[in-house]
Amino acid sequence: MGYKEISAGGVVYRSGSQGLEIQLIVDRYGKISLPKGKMEFGETVEETALREIQEETGTIGEIKAPLDVIKYTYNHPVHGKVDKEVHYFLVEAKGGVTKAQEEEISAVEWHKPAAAWNRGNGRAYANNLNILRKAFAWLDLEIS
């Protein structure tokens, strides 16, 4: 019987006086990433995504669309082979105060779309770039 782990997170965006901005996080390894985390008992993937985004970045969000589910397998020192599933959503920031969860991540950043893409390119995890690409398509943004 394999061990299964489910996480969820998202691409957060906001529209304000600065126009549309995309949220990126810098993880503790210095990589550009997206907020995500493990599902807790009794949660839906949507609830997990919103809770993790709020815990990691301080942002209170609202889910706009599912973006993708990434599946992979890794070896856990205790559980052995783990089937991992990560659900990503497009999330609009509705409130909260931007603040990095210190024990988890190094920074939370807001960027104009082109800058977010350039910041992520080469410094982000490959599968995150794919998620970002889908978010940009959904938001009707050009990738330069």
Order of alpha helices (4+ residues) and beta strands (2+ residues): beta-beta-beta-beta-alpha-beta-beta-beta-alpha-alpha
